[in-house]
Every structure is written in C-alpha cells, then in structure tokens.
Amino acid sequence: HRALIHGAKIESTSFIGMGATILDDAIIETGGMVAAGSLVTKGKVVKKGELWAGNPAKYFRALTQEEMDY
C-alpha cells in the first residue's frame, strides 16, 4: 500500500495506513494506529490504543474498544 518504513519498529497487530511514512527510531506499539498519508517523525512512539494522523503525525485520539477489536 506504498507505506514507507525506515528504521522503525512496527509491533504485531499495529495498523499502518496506506501511503504512511514511518521514520528512524519510531515505534508503533501493538494496537497502535497510523492514519493513511501520515508522517511519523524520528523517535515518536505511537502507543497501544492511540490513533496518530497528519504530516507530521501527532496524537489524534484514543481508539474505541470496538475499533481495537476490529
């Protein structure tokens, strides 16, 4: 889906949207979500249950339990 992952740690069951870019030393924890087209800059940590979006990406909101289950 044209996502670019460069030197980042992507944990299992995390979600990376189409066209997202994840840069060096960033961590997307299990259950974290990055929106399509977002740019996660160096060293950022997307924690479990968080949705990050934008360019550069920033915390947008907490995911609902229904979203995490899906």
Phi and psi in degrees as GROMACS dihedral restraints (atoms count N, CA, C in turn):
[ dihedral_restraints ]
;  ai    aj    ak    al  type     phi  dphi    fc
    3     4     5     6     1    64.5    20    10
    4     5     6     7     1    24.5    20    10
    6     7     8     9     1   -77.3    20    10
    7     8     9    10     1   145.2    20    10
    9    10    11    12     1  -116.4    20    10
   10    11    12    13     1   118.7    20    10
   12    13    14    15     1  -114.0    20    10
   13    14    15    16     1   119.3    20    10
   15    16    17    18     1  -126.8    20    10
   16    17    18    19     1    99.9    20    10
   18    19    20    21     1    66.1    20    10
   19    20    21    22     1    28.9    20    10
   21    22    23    24     1  -110.0    20    10
   22    23    24    25     1   165.0    20    10
   24    25    26    27     1  -107.9    20    10
   25    26    27    28     1   119.8    20    10
   27    28    29    30     1  -113.7    20    10
   28    29    30    31     1   111.9    20    10
   30    31    32    33     1   -82.0    20    10
   31    32    33    34     1   160.0    20    10
   33    34    35    36     1   -62.5    20    10
   34    35    36    37     1   150.0    20    10
   36    37    38    39     1    60.5    20    10
   37    38    39    40     1    17.5    20    10
   39    40    41    42     1   -81.9    20    10
   40    41    42    43     1   169.1    20    10
   42    43    44    45     1  -129.0    20    10
   43    44    45    46     1   125.0    20    10
   45    46    47    48     1  -117.3    20    10
   46    47    48    49     1   118.8    20    10
   48    49    50    51     1   -71.3    20    10
   49    50    51    52     1   162.1    20    10
   51    52    53    54     1   -58.9    20    10
   52    53    54    55     1   134.4    20    10
   54    55    56    57     1    74.3    20    10
   55    56    57    58     1     8.4    20    10
   57    58    59    60     1   -74.1    20    10
   58    59    60    61     1   153.2    20    10
   60    61    62    63     1  -123.1    20    10
   61    62    63    64     1   127.5    20    10
   63    64    65    66     1  -120.1    20    10
   64    65    66    67     1   118.2    20    10
   66    67    68    69     1   -96.9    20    10
   67    68    69    70     1   178.3    20    10
   69    70    71    72     1   -45.6    20    10
   70    71    72    73     1   136.4    20    10
   72    73    74    75     1    63.9    20    10
   73    74    75    76     1     6.9    20    10
   75    76    77    78     1   -74.4    20    10
   76    77    78    79     1   152.6    20    10
   78    79    80    81     1  -129.2    20    10
   79    80    81    82     1   127.5    20    10
   81    82    83    84     1  -109.7    20    10
   82    83    84    85     1   106.2    20    10
   84    85    86    87     1   -72.4    20    10
   85    86    87    88     1   160.8    20    10
   87    88    89    90     1   -50.8    20    10
   88    89    90    91     1   127.3    20    10
   90    91    92    93     1    84.0    20    10
   91    92    93    94     1     1.5    20    10
   93    94    95    96     1   -83.4    20    10
   94    95    96    97     1   154.1    20    10
   96    97    98    99     1  -133.7    20    10
   97    98    99   100     1   132.1    20    10
   99   100   101   102     1  -114.5    20    10
  100   101   102   103     1   125.1    20    10
  102   103   104   105     1   -69.8    20    10
  103   104   105   106     1   155.9    20    10
  105   106   107   108     1   -55.2    20    10
  106   107   108   109     1   138.1    20    10
  108   109   110   111     1    76.9    20    10
  109   110   111   112     1     2.9    20    10
  111   112   113   114     1   -79.8    20    10
  112   113   114   115     1   156.3    20    10
  114   115   116   117     1  -120.0    20    10
  115   116   117   118     1   106.5    20    10
  117   118   119   120     1   -90.4    20    10
  118   119   120   121     1   114.5    20    10
  120   121   122   123     1   -79.5    20    10
  121   122   123   124     1   169.8    20    10
  123   124   125   126     1   -50.5    20    10
  124   125   126   127     1   128.7    20    10
  126   127   128   129     1    80.0    20    10
  127   128   129   130     1    -0.8    20    10
  129   130   131   132     1   -72.6    20    10
  130   131   132   133     1   152.2    20    10
  132   133   134   135     1  -123.7    20    10
  133   134   135   136     1   117.6    20    10
  135   136   137   138     1   -94.2    20    10
  136   137   138   139     1   111.0    20    10
  138   139   140   141     1   -83.0    20    10
  139   140   141   142     1   163.7    20    10
  141   142   143   144     1   -53.7    20    10
  142   143   144   145     1   131.9    20    10
  144   145   146   147     1    81.0    20    10
  145   146   147   148     1     9.1    20    10
  147   148   149   150     1  -106.9    20    10
  148   149   150   151     1   145.5    20    10
  150   151   152   153     1  -110.7    20    10
  151   152   153   154     1   124.7    20    10
  153   154   155   156     1  -113.5    20    10
  154   155   156   157     1   141.6    20    10
  156   157   158   159     1  -150.5    20    10
  157   158   159   160     1   157.2    20    10
  159   160   161   162     1   110.5    20    10
  160   161   162   163     1   178.6    20    10
  162   163   164   165     1  -138.9    20    10
  163   164   165   166     1    91.9    20    10
  165   166   167   168     1   -77.0    20    10
  166   167   168   169     1   154.2    20    10
  168   169   170   171     1   -69.2    20    10
  169   170   171   172     1   145.4    20    10
  171   172   173   174     1  -143.3    20    10
  172   173   174   175     1   163.5    20    10
  174   175   176   177     1   -57.1    20    10
  175   176   177   178     1   128.1    20    10
  177   178   179   180     1  -104.5    20    10
  178   179   180   181     1   -51.0    20    10
  180   181   182   183     1  -171.8    20    10
  181   182   183   184     1   169.0    20    10
  183   184   185   186     1   -80.4    20    10
  184   185   186   187     1   141.8    20    10
  186   187   188   189     1   -76.5    20    10
  187   188   189   190     1   146.2    20    10
  189   190   191   192     1   -76.1    20    10
  190   191   192   193     1   162.1    20    10
  192   193   194   195     1   -61.3    20    10
  193   194   195   196     1   -37.8    20    10
  195   196   197   198     1   -60.8    20    10
  196   197   198   199     1   -42.8    20    10
  198   199   200   201     1   -64.8    20    10
  199   200   201   202     1   -42.0    20    10
  201   202   203   204     1   -66.7    20    10
  202   203   204   205     1   -36.4    20    10
  204   205   206   207     1   -67.4    20    10
  205   206   207   208     1   -34.7    20    10
